[in-house]
């Protein structure tokens, strides 16, 4: 009877845990494969127990269920490969499924087994000689999966990846436990004169397998495990008190026994909970050496992305599971991690009050681990402030160097422009009596040189914006009326007011973008707009030939030009206008247009 209860509980537990894994499959590598493996284990348990539950008339159905064992081993092998990220070729996985599928199909056709009576197990399935090939196939696939686990465990130990090593070790240990449990059937098949007691421990196998994985990926799994262990220990303590009462009292009293159990549970509740927390997730206490090590590891980060990556590594090691740390500036997140949306996450966000931590997915974390993470966030905030100050110093130095180069370029440009204009005037007068075609060609080239000198002076000289409150919609409509083949999209509102904008410079940038589009698309261009609470984006789009891939990285550099007669300063001036307004210029994708240049201006 006890064995029937254990096997029935194992079946129910296996199916429930398969459902839990499906719900959290995105947090576990190979989670869906593991759920499929657990479901297959449930089928195997049902195949062994159906004759004991419903009688000999279901033995044929039970044999068909047991014949799926080779395919179950193939799923296990595939899970081990995916879970361990083992360097095993796809062809080996396909070969494993082929072997398991052929063996399972052969077993379904031949049914090379029969049920017989056993004094302890009841109806026991015995393999016929024809089942040798089938048995060899699922044994080989199972050994292949265990080999992948052991090799990956050794590799993770060499790499020093603590959470990965612990997860693989937990899966390996649970598999060994499963083999010990299945040893109960071996005892029965060998007809040893002892009870097949290992089968009574089978309910622990799926629990160990799933919890050994989820404890490093889902905090709530540890919360459930902690509550279950606390209640188990308290119940054991209560049972011990009940057993000791006859030895301590000369008479029997249910009231005193109940009172003693209640008092014992209350007294043990705190110590037991603290013990369980240390057992499930050790390392909740943070020492001065820990804080110093964190500071030294984080202070060498040369940017917010590197800081996020290093902080993620340190916090994951401390928590014993994968976590995500994102450092966000006022402009947005500077680091994104694959799968971060489903991991316990610490987001350090820059606000007016400083760097503030935001917690997500840590609700079920044990108090000790949460306390350690909160102390870690204070060290991380100090490191983020250091990185921020270092980037500000670097930005000021870059700006100083840019201004120095622009000053030198401006002085040179002024000299060159002055020295060029006089020869240009002489050239113009010298060809006054030349044929019309010669005068026209010389005029075009003189105008080009003059335009280059003018753009060079404008780009190189120091700028001083004249910001004011401007209706960008009215400004753009005025440009569209003056320029040829310029259209406005339907997205434009009646008015679009912006504070602290220099209308002259914005108009200059838009005209440059229009001239750039006109050179690429004969049918003109369209000015589009979109905005939100943070920025307004002006788009000048055309259906020209597009921008070559090898030219995209140099678009906004000075003297980079695609057109034959261009100066190469138009887009550079657009970028400088956007930067002067604390915005940016960029090449964007906005179907159905082939090319769109966007100028983003912050609100």
N, C-alpha and C positions, 0 to 999 in steps of 0.2 A: 504493500500500500504506500509506504514512504517513497519508494522508487517511482511509482506512478505520479505522485504529487510533484516530485522533483522534475520529472520529465515534462509534465503538463505546464508547470511554472516556467520551465526553460523555453518552451514553445511560445507561450504568451509574452514572456519578457523579450525574446528575440524579435518578434514581430513589432512590439512597441518601440524597441530601440532602433529598428530599421526605419520606422516612421520618424523618430527624432532625428536620425541622421539625414533623412531626406529634407527635413525642415532646415537643417543647418549645413546642408551639403556645400554651400559656398564658402564655408569656413574651414573645410577639411579637404586636402588634396585627395582626390579619389573618393569623396564622400558618397556619391551615388553608387559607385562600385561596391563600397563596403556595405551599403544598405542592401544591394542585390545579393551580396554574399550572405548576410544575415538572414535574408528571406530564404535563400537556398538551404541554410542550416535549419531553418524552421521546417522546410519541406522534408529534410532528412530525418528530423526528430519525429515528424508526423508519420513518415513511412515506418519507423521502428515501433511506434506506439499504437497505430490504428488497430492492429489485431488484438492488442491488450485492452483497448477501450471498447471496441465494437464487435469482436469475435472473428472467427476464421473466414466469414464470408467476405471480408474486405481485404484479405491477404493479397489478392492479385493487384488491387489498387495500391497497396502498400509497397509491393515489389516494384511497380512502375515508378513510384516516388523515390525509392532507394536507388533506382537505376540512373537518376540524375546526378549522382555523386561526382563522376568525372567532370561534368560541366561546372559543378560547384568549385572544384579545385582549379579549373581554368579561370574562373572569375577571381578567385583568391590570388592567383599568380598575377593577373592583370592589375588588381588592386595594389599589390606589393610594388609593382613596377612604377605605377603612377604615384603612389603615396611617398615612396622613397626617392622619386625623380631619378630612378636608376638609369644608367646609360645602356639600356637594353633596346635593341632595334625593334621596330614595329613588326618585322617579320617573325620575331620570336613570339610576340604576343599572338599574332595570327596563327602561328603554328600551335601554340598552346590551346587556342580555341578549337582549332581543327582536330587536334588529338582528343580533347575532351568531348567535342561534339560527336565524333565518330564512335568513341567508346560508349557514350551515353545512348546513341542510336542503336548500337549493337546490343546493349543491355536491355533497351526497351523491346527489341524484337525477340531476344533469346530468353530474357528473364532468368539468368543463370543463378538462381538462389531459391531457397525454400524456408519455410518457418517450421520450427520445432519447439517442443516444450522445454523450459528450463526452470528449475525449482525456485530460483530467486528473481529472474527477469520476467518470466512468463513465456510469451511467444517470442522466440529469438530467431533472427534471420541468419541462415547458414549459406555460405557461398558454395556453389557447385564448381567442379573443375573448369567449366567453360568460363568462369568469371575471373580467371587468372589475368587475362589480358586487360580486362576492365579495371581490375584492382591495381595492376601495375601502372596504368595510365594516371589514375587519380593520385596514387602515391608519388609518382614522378613529378606531377604538377604541384603537389603540396610541398615536396622537397625543394622544387625550384623557387617557390615563393619564399620559403624560409631562408634559402640561400641568399636571395635578394635582400631580405631583411638583415641578415647577419653582415653581409658585405657593406651595406649602407650604414649599419651601426658602426662598424670599424672606420669607415670613411668619415662619418660625422664626428667621431671621437678625435680623429686626426685633424679635422678642420676646426674643432673647438666650438661647433654650433650647438649650444646647450639645449634650447627648446627642441630642435630637430632630433638631437641624439636621444633626449628623454622620450619623445614621442615614439621613435623607432624602437627603443628599448622596451617601452610599455607594450607595443604591439607584439614584439618578439616574445616577451614574457607571457602574454595572454595566449599566444599560440602554443607555447610549451605547456601551459596550464590545460589547454584544450586537449592536447595529446595525452596528458595524464588522465583526464576525465574519460576519454575514449578507451583508455586502458581497462576500464570496467568491463567493456564488451570483450576485450582480449581475455580477461580472467574467465568470463563465461564460456567463450569459445574453446579455451584450453582445458575447461572442466576442472579448474583448480577448486579444492574444497574450501573456498573462502567466499565471503559475500562480495559482490562487485561494488564495493563502497565508493570507488572513484566517481561513479556515475552520479552520486548524490551531490557532488560538487559542480556538476555541469551548469547550474544556473549562474554560477559566478563567471563562467567563461565569456558570454556576450557582454556582461556588465564590465568586466576587466578590459575587454577589447575596446568598447566604445568610450568608457571613461578614461582609459589610458591615452586616447587621442584627444578627446574634448577638453580634458583638464588643461591642456596647453593652448586651447583656442577659444574656449567659451567660459567666462567667469561663472555664469549661472550653474554650469555643471558642477563646479566646485562647491557652490552654495548648497545644491541638493545633496552632494556627497557629504558635506560637512554636517548638514542637519541629520541625515540618515545615521552617520557615525555617532553623533552626539546622543541621539535617542537610543541607539544600540548600546552604547556604554552606560547610559543612565538606566536602561532596563536591566542590564547585567548587574549594575550596582544594586538596584532594587531587589533583584533575585537573590543576590548575596546577602543583603540585610535580612530578607525573609528566612534564608537558610540559617543565619546566625542567631535569630531571635530565640529558638528553643534552647540554645546553649547559654544565652545570657540571662534568660528569665526562668524562674522555677515554675511558672505557670503559663498557660496559653491564653493569649488575648489578641483577638483580631484587631481591636481598636489600637492597641499599642503597636502591633506590627505595622498597621497602615500608617500610623503617625511616624514610626521609625523610618519607613520607606520614604514618606514625604519629606521628612527632615533630611534624610540622606541625599535625596535627589536635589533638594534646594542647596545643600552644602556643597555638593559636587558639581552643580550646574556651571558655575563660573570656571573652576579649574579645568573641567572637562572641555568646555568650549575653547578655552585658550590652548589646551593641548591639541585639540583637533585642528585649530587654525595653524598652529606651528607644523603639525603633521602634514596637512594638505598643501599648505603654501608656506614653507619656511622662509626666513629672510625678511620678516616685516620690520625688524628693528634696524635703524640706520645709525651707524657710528660716525665719528668725526673723520675716520679714515675713508669711509664711503664718500662723504661729501667732498673731501679733498681730491679723491680719485676722479669723481665726476667733473669737478671744476677743471682739473688738468686735462681731461680728455676732451672737454667741450671748448676750452679757450683757444685751441689751435684751428678752429673752423674758420675758413676764409670766405664764408658767405652763408646766407640763410639756408640754401639747399643742402650744403655740406653739414650745417648745424642740425637740420632736420634728420638727415640720414644717420649721423652719429648718435643723436639723442634716441632715435628709434632703436638702434642697436643696443645702447646701454639700458634703456627701459625694458626692452624685451628680455635681456639677460637677467635683469633684476626680478621681473615679474614671472620668469620661467615660462613665458608664452609669447607669441607674436603680438606686438602692439604697433600702433602707428603714432608718430609724433609729427605734427604739421606746424610750421612756424609761418604765420601770416603777417605781412606788413599791411599798411593802410591800403596798398594797391591790390592786395589779394594774396592768395597762398603762393609761397615760393617753392613748395615741394609737394609732389603728389606721389603716393605710393600705390602700387598695384594692390587692389583688394582692400584699400584702407577703409572703404565705406563699411565693411563688415567686421573690422577689427576694433578692439578697445582702443579708443583714440584720445590723445591729449593734443588739443589745439592751443597753441600759444599765439594770441592775437594782439596786435598793436592797437591800442586805443589812446585817447587823449590822456588818460590817467597812467599810462605805462603799458607794460606787457602783462596780460591777464590770461590765466589758464581756463580752458573750457573742456569739460570732461564729457565723454560720450562712450557708453558701453561699459562703464566702470561701476554701475549700480550694484552689481552682485559681487564685486571684489571684496575679499576679506578685509577687515579694518586695518590689519597690519600692512597688507599690500597697498591699500589706498593711502595710508599714512606715508609709506615710503615713496609712492608716486607723487604725493603732494610736496614732499621735501625735494624730490628731484625737480619738480616744476619750478621751485624757487631758484635752484642752481641754474636751470635752463633759462629762466628770465634774466638772470645776471649775464649769462653768456650771450643771449640775444641782444641785450643792451650794449655789450662790448662789440659785437659784430655790427650793430647799427652805427655806433660811433665811429668804428673803423671805416665803414662804407661812406659815412658823411665826410670824414677827413679825405678819403680817396677821391670822392666826388668833387670836393673843393679843390684838391690839387689838380684833378683833370680839368676843371673849369678854369683854373689859373693858367694852366698850360695852353688851353684852347684860346683864352683871351690874349695870351702873349703871342701865340702864332698868328691870331687874327690881326693884332696890332702891327706885327711885322708885315703881314700880307697887305694890310691896309695902306701902310706907308709905301710899300713897293707898288701897289696898284695905283695909288694917286700919282706917283712919279711916272709910271708907264702910261697911264691915261693922258696925263698932261703932255708927255712927249709924243704920244701917238696922234693926238688931235691936230696938232700943227701940220705934220706930214700929210694927214688925210685931207685937210683943207687945200694944201698945195696940189695934191693929186687931183682933187675935184676940179680945181681951176685949170689944171694942165690939160684936162681932157674936154674942156668946154667946147672946143672947136672940132673935136673928133666926131666920127660917124655916130649915128644914134645908137646902134647896137653896142658900140664900144662904151659910150657914155652910160648906157643902161647896165652893162655888166660891171663896169667900175663902180657905179652907184650902188649896186647890190652888195658888192664885196666891201665897199667903204662902210655901208650901213651895218653889215655884219660885224666888222671890226669895232665900230662905235658901240654896237649893242653889247658886244663882249666886254668892252671897257666899262660900260655903264653897269652891267651885271656884276663884274668883278669888284667895282667900287662899292656897289650896294651890299654885296655879300661880305666884303672884308671890313667895312667900317663898323665901328661900335654902334649898337642899336639902343634906342631908348623908346620903349613902348609908350603909347599914349592911350591907356585903357579908359574905357567909358562904357556906359550901358548902351547896348546896341541890339536892334531887332535884326537878327541874322536873316530872317525870311525876307524882309524888305531889301536888305543888302544884296542877297542872291538874286532876287527878282530884277533888281536894277542891272546886275551883271548880265543876266540872261537877255534883257532887252537890248543891251549894247553889243553883245558878242553874237557872231553869226553861227547858226546851227547849234545852238545851246538850248536844251530842253530841261524842264523841271519835272521830276517824278510826281506822282499823285500823293506821295507821302508828306509833302510840304504842308505845314499848318499855315493858318492865316498870319500868325506871328510867332516868333521864337526869340524871346529876349534872353540876352546873356549879359552878365556883369563882368566888368574888367576885361574887355576885349578891345584891341586896337583895330578899328574897321579898315584903316588904310592897309595894314599888313595882311589882314584876312583877305581883303579883296585882291591884293597883290599875289598871295598864294593861290587863290582860286583861279585867277587869270593865267598864272603859270601852268596850273594843272589843265586848264582848258586848251592852252596852246600846245601842251604836250599831247593831249588827246587828239587835237586837230591834225597833228602831224602823223598820227597813227591810223586815224579813221576818217575817211573823206566825208562821211555823212554826219560828222559832229559827235557830240557827247550828251550825256544826261547827268544832271546834278541831283543826287538822291540824299536823303537825310534819315537818320534815326537817332533817338536820344533816350536816356533814362535819367535817374536821379543823380548819377555820378558824372555823366559826360554827354556831349553832343558830337556826333560823327557826321562829317560832310564827305560825301562820296562823289567823285567825278569818274563816270564810267563810260566806256566805249566798246564797240564791237570790232576793233581793229585786229591785227594779227596776233596780239598778245605779247608778253614779255618773255624773251628767251630765258631758259633756266639758268644758263651760265651768266646772265646779266642781272639777275634779281638781287644778288647780294651787294651790288655796287650802285643800285638805283639812285640812292640819295647822297652819293659821294660827289664832291665837286669835280667838274670836268668829265663826268660820265654821261655820255649822250648817245642816244640811238639814232637820232636824225642827222642827216648830212650837214645841215646848216645850223645845228644847235650849238649853244655855248657850253652845255653841260653843267650850267649853274641853276637852271630853273627849278628842278626838283630839290637841289641842295638848299635853295632859298625857302622852298615850301617846308622842308624839314626844320630849318632854323626858325621859321615863323611859328610852327607848332611847338617846338621846344621852348621858345620864348614865352609861350602861353602855358607852360607846364604840361603840354600835350605831346603828341607824337604823330608822325606821318608814316604810312605803311601801304604796301600793296596787299589788297584783300580779294577774296573770292565772293562774288555776289551774282549768281546766275539770275537772269539769262545773259548778262554781259560777260564778255571775254576778259576785260581788263577793268579794274577799279582801283583808283588811288584814293585813300581815305585819310582825312585829317581829323584827328580826335582832339577835342578841346574839353578840358574838365569844367564842370559847372562852377 
